[in-house]
Amino acid sequence: MTISRRAFLSAATLAAGSLVLARPASALPEGLPPGLMPGSLDPATIEGGIQAADLEVATVTDTSVAFTWATYAPGVLTPYGLAQPTVNAGEEVLIGPADGGAMTVVHADDTPRGYHHVIVDGLEPGRAYRFECRSNGVRAVPSLATTHRPSSPEMTGTFTTLTPPPGRSLGTIAITNDTHIGKPYHDGIKIEGIGLREAEGARRFPTMQLEELLAGVAGTSAAAIVVNGDCTDGNSAEQAAEFKRIMDGFGAQNSRWFATRGNHDNYEPGSTSARGDMAEVPDHFGTVGPARQQHWAARVGELRLIGIDSSTVHDDGGYISPEQLDAVHTELLDDADRPTFVFAHHPITRDAAYTNAGGPGFIVPEDQARRLQDSLAGTPGAAAMFAGHTHRTRRGRADVGHVDFCERGACLGYPGGYTLLDVREGGYMVTFHRTPARESLDWSARTRWSLLGFEPEYMLGSVDDRNYSVHRGF
């Protein structure tokens, strides 16, 4: 058995956080051996009906909400253990005002599925609602400790739509990160050479996830998308070419799409980790973006986007050279009042340093981070900075000033999706959206069991980490 470094760090963090220990997975229906890759069972083969679990309120916008849940055989224990097969069932969602009145059915679909994803539109901004999600008449309940927080919507059965900032729209940008094109199997535990990966003959899962994510973004109002680092899994020429092929199918580089460099985009081709020495490493990812330790800046509508290279070939942690910090500082001061959003693969706050699984050494060193935060704090139009790298969704705290710092979840596996940044004259909204394609949703259902089901506890974040509204003038 092998375990990836990220999985090991995640396990250590979860253990330190004193989560409830995993319960043993129950026996599967007779004739089905336990395994790492759940399938989907015919409910006719299951005695005693089904259970609906893993309820998550994935998305809350000003006018919509999205729910996910899974249906399992009776007796299956979630959320921890080896992956369990889902059971096909229909789905139903009821919603009503939180201040009284009956709930009504707003969605009903008898199509048999094991993993359910329902989006409800047409809601009123800033209003509280009650809800229930059901399959075959069974109410869905949360499983993760993250969704068992007393105030979580999964526990209260209520949510409140966002209140949008006032004023006209200044633009919408999509954000994703950690696409890891070329990755052979999903992070987590690998037993006897078998890992979570696509079925034989199917699209490679990183390619599928990115292609379907872009198809989802194409159906939104986003003018462009930023892929915030770890675009490739290992900086090979083939991976860089595949990433660019997929992205060019979405639109023109540097107008419809942008990318920053992550630590994986600096690996020596064929390696699975940073060099750790001063040897020269080929820069195949340089065919996709700027040279190492070079920032980029772009105008998309009335917004300014700035991408920073926070990576080094020598370490998986972050690094921003003095020269790049100077260049970014100058860039920020030029048109300092323009609404500005900054992207770098590695987080830069003390909050991120002491809450991520890898600790302070996994992000940008504090002296470099403080210089960048000082520059951002001194720029009136600088509103938010987004990071990837940790594969988790977490809204952090600035060490200086009032810039919003947020880590966003990975594209390549659970929960699998993108962020929409909707900017208006009076502020902006940040909302997470699962990739809606069925193939991607089914992959999310499988990778939800990564690291014996513990990984989602680290990656999902709270509904307020995933979705929030900031009111500030531009």
KERO-85351 format. One line per 8 residues: number of its first residue (from 1); their letters; for each residue x, y, z of C-alpha. Coordinates in nm, 2 decimals, m for minus. Layout:
% residues N
NUM	a	X,Y,Z  ...
END
This chain:
% residues 474
1	mtisrraf	0.00,0.00,0.00  0.12,0.35,m0.08  m0.02,0.69,0.03  0.05,1.02,m0.14  0.21,1.30,0.05  m0.10,1.51,0.03  m0.31,1.23,0.16  m0.07,1.17,0.45
9	lsaatlaa	m0.08,1.54,0.54  m0.46,1.54,0.52  m0.49,1.24,0.74  m0.26,1.39,1.00  m0.45,1.72,1.00  m0.79,1.54,1.04  m0.65,1.33,1.32  m0.52,1.64,1.50
17	gslvlarp	m0.86,1.79,1.46  m1.01,1.51,1.66  m1.27,1.41,1.41  m1.49,1.11,1.50  m1.31,0.79,1.41  m1.42,0.61,1.10  m1.69,0.35,1.14  m1.62,0.03,0.96
25	asalpegl	m1.80,0.00,0.63  m2.08,m0.25,0.64  m2.10,m0.55,0.43  m2.22,m0.50,0.07  m2.51,m0.70,m0.08  m2.42,m1.06,m0.12  m2.19,m1.13,m0.42  m2.05,m0.78,m0.44
33	ppglmpgs	m1.69,m0.75,m0.30  m1.58,m0.43,m0.14  m1.36,m0.21,m0.36  m1.23,0.13,m0.43  m1.46,0.22,m0.71  m1.84,0.22,m0.64  m2.08,0.13,m0.91  m2.45,0.18,m0.90
41	ldpatieg	m2.69,m0.10,m0.79  m3.04,m0.18,m0.91  m3.27,m0.11,m0.61  m3.46,m0.43,m0.70  m3.16,m0.62,m0.57  m3.17,m0.45,m0.23  m3.40,m0.56,0.05  m3.55,m0.29,0.28
49	giqaadle	m3.54,0.00,0.04  m3.26,0.26,0.04  m3.10,0.53,0.25  m3.02,0.88,0.13  m2.70,1.03,0.28  m2.41,1.27,0.20  m2.65,1.57,0.18  m2.46,1.89,0.09
57	vatvtdts	m2.59,2.23,0.01  m2.32,2.29,m0.25  m2.42,2.63,m0.39  m2.62,2.93,m0.27  m2.64,3.23,m0.50  m2.88,3.53,m0.48  m3.14,3.35,m0.69  m3.06,2.98,m0.67
65	vaftwaty	m2.94,2.68,m0.46  m2.79,2.35,m0.55  m2.81,2.03,m0.35  m2.62,1.70,m0.38  m2.68,1.36,m0.21  m2.62,0.99,m0.26  m2.84,0.69,m0.22  m2.70,0.37,m0.07
73	apgvltpy	m2.82,0.03,0.04  m2.96,0.00,0.39  m2.69,m0.05,0.65  m2.41,0.11,0.46  m2.23,0.34,0.70  m2.10,0.67,0.59  m1.90,0.88,0.57  m1.58,0.68,0.62
81	glaqptvn	m1.44,0.35,0.50  m1.39,0.18,0.16  m1.60,0.32,m0.12  m1.96,0.19,m0.12  m2.17,0.14,m0.43  m2.47,0.37,m0.47  m2.82,0.25,m0.54  m3.03,0.40,m0.82
89	ageevlig	m3.33,0.60,m0.71  m3.54,0.90,m0.81  m3.51,1.24,m0.66  m3.74,1.51,m0.52  m3.68,1.86,m0.36  m3.92,2.06,m0.16  m3.87,2.42,m0.07  m4.08,2.68,0.13
97	padggamt	m4.03,3.00,0.31  m3.85,2.97,0.64  m4.09,3.19,0.82  m4.39,2.97,0.77  m4.61,2.81,0.51  m4.60,2.47,0.35  m4.31,2.35,0.14  m4.39,2.26,m0.22
105	vvhaddtp	m4.22,2.03,m0.46  m4.00,2.23,m0.69  m3.82,1.94,m0.85  m3.92,1.58,m0.91  m3.74,1.33,m1.14  m3.79,0.95,m1.14  m3.47,0.89,m1.35  m3.28,0.63,m1.15
113	rgyhhviv	m2.95,0.77,m1.03  m2.71,0.69,m0.74  m2.57,1.04,m0.71  m2.81,1.33,m0.71  m2.74,1.70,m0.81  m3.04,1.94,m0.82  m3.03,2.31,m0.90  m3.33,2.52,m0.81
121	dglepgra	m3.36,2.86,m0.97  m3.60,3.15,m0.94  m3.55,3.23,m0.57  m3.57,3.57,m0.41  m3.24,3.74,m0.30  m3.17,3.77,0.07  m3.45,3.54,0.17  m3.45,3.24,0.41
129	yrfecrsn	m3.60,2.91,0.29  m3.67,2.57,0.43  m3.59,2.26,0.22  m3.60,1.88,0.21  m3.43,1.65,m0.04  m3.57,1.30,m0.09  m3.52,0.98,m0.29  m3.80,0.73,m0.31
137	gvravpsl	m3.97,0.91,m0.02  m3.66,0.89,0.20  m3.52,1.22,0.33  m3.15,1.29,0.26  m2.93,1.36,0.56  m2.58,1.48,0.60  m2.28,1.25,0.66  m1.96,1.45,0.70
145	atthrpss	m1.86,1.62,1.02  m1.83,1.94,0.81  m2.20,1.92,0.73  m2.29,1.83,1.09  m2.20,2.17,1.23  m2.51,2.29,1.43  m2.55,2.60,1.21  m2.50,2.42,0.88
153	pemtgtft	m2.79,2.43,0.64  m2.78,2.05,0.61  m2.86,2.03,0.98  m3.10,2.32,1.01  m3.28,2.24,0.69  m3.27,2.61,0.60  m3.06,2.84,0.38  m3.06,3.21,0.30
161	tltpppgr	m2.99,3.33,m0.05  m2.72,3.59,m0.10  m2.80,3.96,m0.11  m2.63,4.09,m0.42  m2.43,4.41,m0.41  m2.60,4.71,m0.56  m2.51,4.88,m0.89  m2.45,4.77,m1.24
169	slgtiait	m2.24,4.47,m1.34  m1.87,4.52,m1.40  m1.80,4.17,m1.51  m1.81,3.80,m1.42  m1.50,3.57,m1.41  m1.48,3.20,m1.36  m1.20,3.05,m1.14  m1.07,2.70,m1.11
177	ndthigkp	m0.74,2.54,m1.01  m0.55,2.21,m0.97  m0.65,2.05,m1.30  m0.35,1.82,m1.29  m0.36,1.72,m1.66  m0.18,1.39,m1.70  m0.24,1.27,m1.35  m0.26,0.88,m1.36
185	yhdgikie	m0.48,0.83,m1.05  m0.66,1.04,m0.79  m0.47,1.13,m0.47  m0.54,0.92,m0.17  m0.46,0.57,m0.07  m0.34,0.33,m0.34  m0.37,m0.04,m0.26  m0.18,m0.30,m0.47
193	giglreae	m0.14,m0.06,m0.75  m0.51,0.01,m0.79  m0.62,0.37,m0.74  m0.92,0.58,m0.81  m0.91,0.64,m1.18  m1.13,0.63,m1.49  m1.27,0.31,m1.63  m1.08,0.14,m1.91
201	garrfptm	m1.13,0.31,m2.24  m1.28,0.63,m2.09  m1.14,0.98,m2.11  m0.85,1.04,m1.87  m1.02,1.18,m1.56  m0.82,1.51,m1.54  m0.91,1.57,m1.91  m1.27,1.48,m1.86
209	qleellag	m1.30,1.70,m1.55  m1.15,2.01,m1.72  m1.34,1.96,m2.05  m1.68,1.92,m1.87  m1.60,2.21,m1.63  m1.53,2.44,m1.93  m1.86,2.33,m2.09  m2.04,2.42,m1.77
217	vagtsaaa	m1.87,2.76,m1.75  m1.96,2.82,m2.12  m2.32,2.82,m2.01  m2.27,3.10,m1.76  m2.22,3.48,m1.80  m1.85,3.45,m1.73  m1.64,3.65,m1.97  m1.32,3.45,m1.90
225	ivvngdct	m1.18,3.18,m1.67  m0.86,3.17,m1.47  m0.69,2.84,m1.41  m0.50,2.91,m1.09  m0.20,2.67,m1.10  m0.11,2.30,m1.11  m0.25,2.30,m1.46  m0.03,2.00,m1.54
233	dgnsaeqa	0.06,1.71,m1.31  0.43,1.71,m1.40  0.54,1.98,m1.65  0.59,1.74,m1.94  0.56,1.86,m2.29  0.27,1.63,m2.36  0.08,1.75,m2.05  0.14,2.12,m2.14
241	aefkrimd	0.02,2.06,m2.49  m0.29,1.87,m2.37  m0.38,2.15,m2.13  m0.34,2.41,m2.40  m0.55,2.20,m2.64  m0.84,2.18,m2.39  m0.82,2.55,m2.30  m0.80,2.67,m2.66
249	gfgaqnsr	m1.12,2.48,m2.72  m1.28,2.72,m2.48  m1.15,3.03,m2.64  m0.84,3.25,m2.71  m0.56,3.26,m2.45  m0.51,3.59,m2.27  m0.87,3.70,m2.35  m1.10,3.41,m2.28
257	wfatrgnh	m0.87,3.22,m2.06  m0.57,3.27,m1.83  m0.34,3.05,m1.63  m0.10,3.08,m1.34  0.19,2.85,m1.26  0.17,2.60,m0.98  0.44,2.38,m0.82  0.35,2.08,m1.03
265	dnyepgst	0.40,2.30,m1.34  0.77,2.32,m1.23  0.84,1.96,m1.18  1.11,1.78,m1.37  0.92,1.59,m1.63  0.85,1.24,m1.51  0.90,1.33,m1.15  0.63,1.33,m0.88
273	sargdmae	0.78,1.59,m0.66  0.99,1.91,m0.67  1.37,1.87,m0.73  1.48,2.00,m0.39  1.82,2.11,m0.54  1.95,2.38,m0.77  1.96,2.16,m1.09  1.81,2.30,m1.40
281	vpdhfgtv	1.45,2.18,m1.48  1.30,2.21,m1.83  1.02,2.46,m1.85  0.76,2.29,m2.07  0.48,2.48,m1.90  0.65,2.80,m2.03  0.48,2.72,m2.37  0.14,2.80,m2.19
289	gparqqhw	0.22,3.10,m1.98  0.49,3.36,m1.89  0.84,3.26,m1.79  0.91,3.15,m1.43  0.87,3.42,m1.17  0.69,3.66,m1.41  0.35,3.80,m1.34  0.08,3.89,m1.59
297	aarvgelr	m0.19,4.15,m1.59  m0.51,4.17,m1.81  m0.82,4.38,m1.85  m1.15,4.19,m1.88  m1.43,4.43,m1.92  m1.39,4.69,m1.64  m1.19,4.45,m1.42  m0.82,4.41,m1.38
305	ligidsst	m0.68,4.06,m1.33  m0.33,4.00,m1.21  m0.16,3.65,m1.21  0.14,3.58,m0.99  0.39,3.29,m1.02  0.42,3.17,m0.66  0.62,2.86,m0.74  0.97,2.74,m0.75
313	vhddggyi	1.14,2.43,m0.90  1.31,2.35,m0.57  1.01,2.31,m0.33  0.64,2.24,m0.32  0.60,2.54,m0.10  0.56,2.89,m0.23  0.81,3.15,m0.35  0.78,3.50,m0.50
321	speqldav	1.11,3.66,m0.60  1.19,4.02,m0.49  1.19,4.12,m0.86  0.84,3.99,m0.91  0.72,4.15,m0.59  0.85,4.48,m0.71  0.69,4.44,m1.05  0.35,4.35,m0.90
329	htelldda	0.37,4.65,m0.66  0.43,4.88,m0.96  0.15,4.71,m1.15  m0.09,4.76,m0.86  m0.01,5.13,m0.83  m0.08,5.18,m1.20  m0.46,5.24,m1.21  m0.48,5.17,m0.84
337	drptfvfa	m0.85,5.25,m0.82  m0.96,4.99,m1.08  m1.14,4.68,m0.94  m0.86,4.43,m0.92  m0.85,4.06,m0.84  m0.53,3.87,m0.79  m0.45,3.51,m0.85  m0.16,3.29,m0.73
345	hhpitrda	m0.14,2.92,m0.68  m0.01,2.93,m0.32  m0.20,3.10,m0.03  m0.02,3.39,0.14  m0.18,3.45,0.48  m0.09,3.33,0.83  m0.44,3.20,0.86  m0.37,2.96,0.57
353	aytnaggp	m0.02,2.88,0.70  m0.15,2.74,1.03  m0.47,2.57,0.91  m0.35,2.39,0.59  m0.24,2.03,0.61  0.12,2.10,0.51  0.18,2.39,0.76  0.37,2.71,0.69
361	gfivpedq	0.62,2.55,0.47  0.35,2.46,0.22  0.26,2.82,0.13  0.45,3.14,0.05  0.71,3.24,0.31  0.59,3.50,0.56  0.83,3.78,0.46  0.73,3.75,0.09
369	arrlqdsl	0.37,3.72,0.18  0.37,4.03,0.40  0.53,4.24,0.12  0.26,4.13,m0.12  m0.02,4.19,0.14  0.12,4.54,0.21  0.11,4.62,m0.16  m0.25,4.49,m0.19
377	agtpgaaa	m0.36,4.68,0.12  m0.22,5.00,m0.03  m0.42,4.96,m0.35  m0.77,5.10,m0.32  m0.91,4.88,m0.60  m0.76,4.56,m0.48  m1.05,4.35,m0.36  m0.96,3.98,m0.34
385	mfaghthr	m0.69,3.73,m0.39  m0.76,3.37,m0.48  m0.54,3.06,m0.43  m0.54,2.69,m0.50  m0.27,2.44,m0.40  m0.44,2.31,m0.08  m0.73,2.16,m0.28  m0.97,2.29,m0.01
393	trrgradv	m1.23,2.57,m0.01  m1.16,2.81,0.27  m1.22,3.19,0.32  m0.93,3.32,0.53  m0.83,3.64,0.70  m0.58,3.91,0.59  m0.28,3.98,0.81  m0.29,4.35,0.71
401	ghvdfcer	m0.57,4.55,0.54  m0.91,4.43,0.42  m0.84,4.24,0.10  m1.04,3.91,0.08  m0.82,3.59,0.07  m0.98,3.27,m0.03  m0.86,2.92,m0.13  m1.07,2.73,m0.38
409	gaclgypg	m1.13,2.36,m0.43  m0.97,2.15,m0.70  m1.11,2.08,m1.05  m0.98,1.72,m1.07  m1.19,1.55,m0.80  m1.44,1.59,m0.52  m1.62,1.82,m0.50  m1.52,1.91,m0.86
417	gytlldvr	m1.63,2.25,m0.98  m1.56,2.61,m1.05  m1.61,2.95,m0.88  m1.80,3.24,m1.03  m1.68,3.59,m0.93  m1.97,3.83,m1.01  m1.85,4.19,m0.97  m2.08,4.49,m0.94
425	eggymvtf	m2.04,4.86,m0.86  m2.12,4.79,m0.50  m1.91,4.48,m0.44  m1.90,4.12,m0.56  m2.04,3.77,m0.50  m1.83,3.45,m0.49  m2.02,3.13,m0.56  m1.91,2.77,m0.60
433	hrtpares	m2.07,2.55,m0.87  m2.03,2.18,m0.92  m1.95,2.07,m1.27  m2.30,1.97,m1.39  m2.21,1.69,m1.64  m2.32,1.35,m1.53  m1.98,1.19,m1.59  m1.82,1.45,m1.37
441	ldwsartr	m2.09,1.41,m1.10  m2.03,1.04,m1.09  m1.66,1.09,m1.06  m1.72,1.32,m0.77  m1.93,1.05,m0.61  m1.63,0.81,m0.64  m1.36,1.05,m0.53  m1.57,1.15,m0.23
449	wsllgfep	m1.43,0.82,m0.08  m1.07,0.93,m0.13  m0.85,0.87,0.17  m1.12,0.63,0.31  m1.37,0.91,0.31  m1.17,1.16,0.52  m1.05,1.38,0.23  m1.39,1.56,0.18
457	eymlgsvd	m1.38,1.68,0.54  m1.07,1.88,0.45  m1.18,1.99,0.10  m1.54,2.09,0.12  m1.54,2.38,0.36  m1.85,2.54,0.49  m2.13,2.68,0.28  m2.01,3.03,0.38
465	drnysvhr	m1.66,2.95,0.26  m1.80,2.84,m0.08  m2.06,3.12,m0.13  m2.06,3.47,0.00  m2.13,3.84,m0.09  m1.90,4.13,m0.02  m2.05,4.48,m0.02  m1.79,4.75,m0.09
473	gf	m1.78,5.03,m0.34  m1.57,5.04,m0.66
END
